[in-house]
């Protein structure tokens, strides 16, 4: 199910357009509000109340949570293993959420937008998910080997063989694990996962080229040093906002235009609670990602090692489900499709799903979940048990 990749503007173009787009968002927001105010016959008291509601929505944050009932069955300093199971008929499935300075609960964002509930509906009733925890002074020194060790522990607890589902960073981590432990992976499903980090037009790569003249690692080592051994989640949030420089203005002004709609305000709060809530990442782990994956592209070069063992994607023979977004400026489709190119999975067992979505839409958008993840994961659930 392939679709034409939408041409995503370059980062330079996005920055150049930002003043006009911010001005347009401001104008549109006020025009929408004034129409609403006129329709309601709003007087000064109503305008003051609308302003207070808007101000609370853009400044007050709640800790994001999970929408589906679960239990915590294992704890590590860096993560928790959550059990969402409703049965035992399927091969155990382990979900690896993104790990980019935000809460793992994006995979269970709401009852209507939940990758977890979609997997359960697909028949993957023995379902678990890792919840990545913020780096602390205790865990600031965590490395890639620590995270692979967590996967070893989790997979062992689940019987030694699992369906792996990974989103974005969770996708490349799942792919690395499948290459290191091919016998432990029954199937591999990834969404928006960069594998060939130099393929396609990526806003992140353009940003790194612009800021990394000379020694490309210098700014990242400096940020970890300033974070006392941690990469601060608030830095990552700022970076994401800079990749879409007009996005913040568009969101808050769209809120102003619809401030009289409680459902719209609640949707804004739900997303912003998740997006603005940040968590730190262990410095050595973060710098390893930047150097070995983003800068050197070692995963597809065949030179990546973890714990002294070379990561060979050619060792992956498990059935594949790969989702990529046509409007994804973080992970262009070419970066995701590379998994199919480098893995040794037979063509008839490799399924590509091209989704009309941006990056986050791949994990929690209605279209992605209903039309792509659900049938894809039903095929995973139908695989013969080992």
For each residue, the residues with C-beta under 8 A, 3 or more apart:
1: 352 353 354 372
2: 352 354
3: 326 354 355 356
4: 326
5: 200 326 332 333 334 354
6: 326 327
7:
8: 201 203 327 328 329 332
9: 13 14 17
10: 13 14 201 206
11: 14 15 203 206 207 210 243
12: 15 16 206
13: 9 10 16 17
14: 9 10 11 17 18 203 243 244 245 246
15: 11 12 18 245
16: 12 13
17: 9 13 14 20 21 246
18: 14 15 21 22 245 246
19: 22 23
20: 17 23 24
21: 17 18 24 25 245 246 249 250
22: 18 19 25 26 245 246 249 250
23: 19 20 26 27
24: 20 21 27 28
25: 21 22 28 29 246 249 250 253 254
26: 22 23 29 30 249 253
27: 23 24 30 31
28: 24 25 31 32 253 254 257
29: 25 26 32 33 252 253 254 255 256 257
30: 26 27 33 34 253 256 257
31: 27 28 34 35 257
32: 28 29 35 36 254 256 257 258
33: 29 30 36 37 50 256 257 259
34: 30 31 37 38
35: 31 32 38 39
36: 32 33 39 40 42 257 258 259 260
37: 33 34 40 42 46 47 50
38: 34 35 41 42
39: 35 36
40: 36 37 46 260
41: 38
42: 36 37 38 46 47 50
43: 46 47
44: 47 48
45: 48 49
46: 37 40 42 43 49 50
47: 37 42 43 44 50 51
48: 44 45 51 52
49: 45 46 52 53
50: 33 37 42 46 47 53 54 259 260
51: 47 48 54 55
52: 48 49 55 56
53: 49 50 56 57 259 265
54: 50 51 57 58 252 255 256 259
55: 51 52 58 59
56: 52 53 59 60
57: 53 54 60 255 265 268 269 272
58: 54 55 252 255 272
59: 55 56
60: 56 57
61: 272 273 276 277
62: 269 273
63: 273 277
64: 103 105 273 274 277
65: 105
66: 70 82 105 108 116
67: 105 108 109 110 111 114 117
68: 84 108 111 114 116 117 120
69: 84
70: 66 82 83 84 129
71: 82 83
72: 75 80 81 82 83
73: 81 82 83 128 157
74: 80 81 153 154 157
75: 72 79 80 81
76: 79 80 150 153
77: 133 136 138 139 142
78: 132 133 135 139 142 146 147 150 282
79: 75 76 130 131 132 133 147 150
80: 72 74 75 76 130 131 133
81: 72 73 74 75 128 129 130 131 154 157
82: 66 70 71 72 73 128 129 130 131
83: 70 71 72 73 127 128
84: 68 69 70 116 120 127 128 129
85: 88 125 126 127 128
86: 120 125 127
87: 90 125 126
88: 85 125 126
89: 123 125 126
90: 87 93 123 124 125 126 163 381
91: 126 161 162 163 186 187 383 385 386
92: 126 127 128 158 159 161 162 163
93: 90 119 124 126 127 128 162 163 164 165 380
94: 128 129 130 151 154 155 158 162 163 164 165
95: 107 115 116 119 127 128 129 130 165 166 167 170
96: 99 129 130 151 164 165 166 167 170 171 173 174
97: 104 105 106 107 129 130 131 132 167 170
98: 102 104 106 167 168 169 170 363
99: 96 104 132 169 170 173 281
100: 168 169 236 281
101: 231 233 234 235 236 237 278 279 280 281
102: 98 106 233 236 237 274 275 277 278 279
103: 64 106 274 277 279
104: 97 98 99 107 129 130 131 132
105: 64 65 66 67 97 108 109 131 274
106: 97 98 102 103 109 167 274 360 363 364
107: 95 97 104 114 115 116 129 167 363 364
108: 66 67 68 105 114 115 116 117 129
109: 67 105 106 113 114 270 274 363 364
110: 67 113 114 270 364
111: 67 68 114 117
112: 366
113: 109 110 364 365 366 369
114: 67 68 107 108 109 110 111 117 118 364 369
115: 95 107 108 118 119 165 167 363 364 369 373
116: 66 68 84 95 107 108 119 120 127 129
117: 67 68 108 111 114 120 121
118: 114 115 121 122 369 370 373 374 377
119: 93 95 115 116 122 124 127 165 373 377
120: 68 84 86 116 117 124 125 127
121: 117 118 374
122: 118 119 373 374 377 378 380 381
123: 89 90 377 378 381 382
124: 90 93 119 120 127 163 377 380 381
125: 85 86 87 88 89 90 120
126: 85 87 88 89 90 91 92 93 158
127: 83 84 85 86 92 93 95 116 119 120 124
128: 73 81 82 83 84 85 92 93 94 95 154 158
129: 70 81 82 84 94 95 96 97 104 107 108 116
130: 79 80 81 82 94 95 96 97 104 150 154 170
131: 79 80 81 82 97 104 105
132: 78 79 97 99 104 279
133: 77 78 79 80 136 139 279
134: 233 279 280
135: 78 139 140 142 230 231 279 280 281 282 283
136: 77 133 139 140 280
137: 140 228 229
138: 77
139: 77 78 133 135 136 142 282
140: 135 136 137 228 229 230 280 282 283
141: 229 282 283 284
142: 77 78 135 139 146 147 282 284 285
143: 146 147 282 284 285 288
144: 147 148 285 288 289 306
145: 148 149 306 307
146: 78 142 143 149 150 282 285
147: 78 79 142 143 144 150 151 173 285
148: 144 145 151 152 176 177 180 306 307
149: 145 146 152 153
150: 76 78 79 130 146 147 153 154
151: 94 96 147 148 154 155 173 177 181
152: 148 149 155 156 181
153: 74 76 149 150 156 157
154: 74 81 94 128 130 150 151 157 158
155: 94 151 152 158 160 161 162 181 184
156: 152 153 160
157: 73 74 81 153 154
158: 92 94 126 128 154 155 161 162
159: 92 162
160: 155 156 184
161: 91 92 155 158 183 184 185 186 386
162: 91 92 93 94 155 158 159 184 185 186
163: 90 91 92 93 94 124 185 186 187 188 189 380
164: 93 94 96 174 177 178 185 187 188 189
165: 93 94 95 96 115 119 170 174 189 190 377
166: 95 96 169 170 171 172 173 174 175 188 189 190 191 193
167: 95 96 97 98 106 107 115 170 171 190 191 192 193 362 363
168: 98 100 171 172 191 192 193 194 330 331 359 363
169: 98 99 100 166 172 173 193 289
170: 95 96 97 98 99 130 165 166 167 173 174 190 193
171: 96 166 167 168 174 175 190 191 192 193 194 195 336
172: 166 168 169 175 176 190 193 194 195 293 299
173: 96 99 147 151 166 169 170 176 177
174: 96 164 165 166 170 171 177 178 188 190 193
175: 166 171 172 178 179 188 190 193 195 299 313 316 339 343
176: 148 172 173 179 180 299 304 306 311
177: 148 151 164 173 174 180 181 184 185
178: 164 174 175 181 182 185 188 315 316 318
179: 175 176 182 311 312 313 314 315 316
180: 148 176 177 306 309 311 315
181: 151 152 155 177 178 184 185
182: 178 179 185 315 316 317 318
183: 161
184: 155 160 161 162 177 181
185: 161 162 163 164 177 178 181 182 188 316 318
186: 91 161 162 163 318 383 386
187: 91 163 164 318 319 320 321 380 383
188: 163 164 166 174 175 178 185 316 318 319 320 321 339 343
189: 163 164 165 166 320 321 322 323 376 377 380
190: 165 166 167 170 171 172 174 175 193 320 321 322 323 336 339
191: 166 167 168 171 322 323 324 336 362 363 368 373
192: 167 168 171 323 324 325 328 330 331 336 359 362 363
193: 166 167 168 169 170 171 172 174 175 190 322 331 335 336 339
194: 168 171 172 197 202 293 331 335 336
195: 171 172 175 299 300 313 335 336 338 339 342
196: 199 297 299 300 334 335 338 341 342
197: 194 202 205 293 294 297 299 300 335
198: 205 297
199: 196 332 334 335 338
200: 5 332 333 334 335
201: 8 10 205 206 332
202: 194 197 205 206 329 330 331 332 335
203: 8 11 14 206 207 243 329 330
204: 207 208 243 294 330
205: 197 198 201 202 208 209 294
206: 10 11 12 201 202 203 209 210
207: 11 203 204 210 211 239 242 243
208: 204 205 211 212 216 290 294 295
209: 205 206 212
210: 11 206 207
211: 207 208 219
212: 208 209 215 216 217 218 219 295
213:
214: 218
215: 212 218
216: 208 212 295
217: 212 220 221 287 290 291 295
218: 212 214 215 221 222
219: 211 212 222 223
220: 217 223 224 231 286 287 290
221: 217 218 224 225 287
222: 218 219 225 226
223: 219 220 226 227 231 232 235
224: 220 221 227 229 230 231 283 286 287
225: 221 222 228 229
226: 222 223 232
227: 223 224 230 231 232 235 280 283
228: 137 140 225
229: 137 140 141 224 225 282 283
230: 135 140 224 227 280 281 282 283
231: 101 135 220 223 224 227 235 236 280 281 282 283 286 287
232: 223 226 227 235 236 278 280
233: 101 102 134 236 237 278 279 280 281
234: 101 237 238 278
235: 101 223 227 231 232 238 239
236: 100 101 102 231 232 233 239 240 278 281
237: 101 102 233 234 240 241 275 276 278
238: 234 235 241 242
239: 207 235 236 242 243
240: 236 237 243 244
241: 237 238 244 245 247 248
242: 207 238 239 245
243: 11 14 203 204 207 239 240 329 330
244: 14 240 241 247 248 329
245: 14 15 18 21 22 241 242
246: 14 17 18 21 22 25 249 250
247: 241 244 250 251
248: 241 244 251 252
249: 21 22 25 26 246 252 253
250: 21 22 25 246 247 253 254
251: 247 248 254 255 268 272
252: 29 54 58 248 249 255 256
253: 25 26 28 29 30 249 250 256 257
254: 25 28 29 32 250 251 257 258
255: 29 54 57 58 251 252 258 259 264 265 268
256: 29 30 32 33 54 252 253 259
257: 28 29 30 31 32 33 36 253 254
258: 32 36 254 255 261 264 265
259: 33 36 50 53 54 255 256 264 265
260: 36 40 50
261: 258 264 265
262: 265 266
263: 266 267
264: 255 258 259 261 267 268
265: 53 57 255 258 259 261 262 268 269
266: 262 263 269 270
267: 263 264 270 271
268: 57 251 255 264 265 271 272
269: 57 62 265 266 272 273
270: 109 110 266 267 273 274
271: 267 268 274 275
272: 57 58 61 251 268 269 275 276
273: 61 62 63 64 269 270 276 277
274: 64 102 103 105 106 109 270 271 277
275: 102 237 271 272
276: 61 237 272 273
277: 61 63 64 102 103 273 274
278: 101 102 232 233 234 236 237
279: 101 102 103 132 133 134 135 233
280: 101 134 135 136 140 227 230 231 232 233
281: 99 100 101 135 230 231 233 236 285 286
282: 78 135 139 140 141 142 143 146 229 230 231 285 286
283: 135 140 141 224 227 229 230 231 286 287
284: 141 142 143 287 288
285: 142 143 144 146 147 281 282 288 289
286: 220 224 231 281 282 283 289 290
287: 217 220 221 224 231 283 284 290 291
288: 143 144 284 285 291 292 293
289: 144 169 285 286 292 293 294
290: 208 217 220 286 287 293 294 295
291: 217 287 288 294 295 296
292: 288 289 295 296 298 299 304
293: 172 194 197 288 289 290 296 297 298 299 304
294: 197 204 205 208 289 290 291 297
295: 208 212 216 217 290 291 292
296: 291 292 293 301 303
297: 196 197 198 293 294 300 301
298: 292 293 301 302 303 304 311
299: 172 175 176 195 196 197 292 293 304 311 313
300: 195 196 197 297 313 338 342
301: 296 297 298 304
302: 298 310 312 313
303: 296 298 310
304: 176 292 293 298 299 301 310 311
305: 308 309 310 311
306: 144 145 148 176 180 309 311
307: 145 148
308: 305
309: 180 305 306
310: 302 303 304 305
311: 176 179 180 298 299 304 305 306
312: 179 302 315
313: 175 179 195 299 300 302 316 339 342 343
314: 179 342 343 344
315: 178 179 180 182 312 344
316: 175 178 179 182 185 188 313 320 339 343 344 345
317: 182 343 344 345 346
318: 178 182 185 186 187 188 345 349
319: 187 188 345 349 350 351 379 380 383
320: 187 188 189 190 316 339 340 343 345 349 350 351
321: 187 188 189 190 351 353 376 377 379 380
322: 189 190 191 193 336 337 339 340 350 351 352 353
323: 189 190 191 192 336 353 354 355 362 368 372 373 376
324: 191 192 328 331 332 333 336 337 352 353 354 355 362
325: 192 328 331 333 355 356 357 358 359 361 362 368
326: 3 4 5 6 333 354 355 356 357
327: 6 8 356 357 358 361
328: 8 192 324 325 331 332 333 357 358 359 362
329: 8 202 203 243 244 332 358 359
330: 168 192 202 203 204 243 359
331: 168 192 193 194 202 324 325 328 335 336 359
332: 5 8 199 200 201 202 324 328 329 335 336
333: 5 200 324 325 326 328 336 337 354
334: 5 196 199 200 337 338
335: 193 194 195 196 197 199 200 202 331 332 338
336: 171 190 191 192 193 194 195 322 323 324 331 332 333 339
337: 322 324 333 334 340 341 352
338: 195 196 199 300 334 335 341 342
339: 175 188 190 193 195 313 316 320 322 336 342 343
340: 320 322 337 343 345 350 352
341: 196 337 338
342: 195 196 300 313 314 338 339
343: 175 188 313 314 316 317 320 339 340 350
344: 314 315 316 317
345: 316 317 318 319 320 340 349 350
346: 317 349 350
347: 350
348:
349: 318 319 320 345 346
350: 319 320 322 340 343 345 346 347
351: 319 320 321 322 376 379
352: 1 2 322 324 337 340
353: 1 321 322 323 324 372 376
354: 1 2 3 5 323 324 326 333
355: 3 323 324 325 326 361 362 365 367 368 371 372
356: 3 325 326 327 367
357: 325 326 327 328 361 362 365 367 368
358: 325 327 328 329 361 362
359: 168 192 325 328 329 330 331 362
360: 106 363 364 365
361: 325 327 355 357 358 364 365 367 368
362: 167 191 192 323 324 325 328 355 357 358 359 365 368
363: 98 106 107 109 115 167 168 191 192 360 368
364: 106 107 109 110 113 114 115 360 361 368 369
365: 113 355 357 360 361 362 368 369
366: 112 113 369 370
367: 355 356 357 361 370 371 372
368: 191 323 325 355 357 361 362 363 364 365 371 372 373
369: 113 114 115 118 364 365 366 372 373 374
370: 118 366 367 373 374
371: 355 367 368 374 375
372: 1 323 353 355 367 368 369 375 376
373: 115 118 119 122 191 323 368 369 370 376 377
374: 118 121 122 369 370 371 377 378
375: 371 372 378 379
376: 189 321 323 351 353 372 373 379 380
377: 118 119 122 123 124 165 189 321 373 374 380 381
378: 122 123 374 375 381 382
379: 319 321 351 375 376 382 383
380: 93 122 124 163 187 189 319 321 376 377 383
381: 90 122 123 124 377 378
382: 123 378 379
383: 91 186 187 319 379 380
384:
385: 91
386: 91 161 186
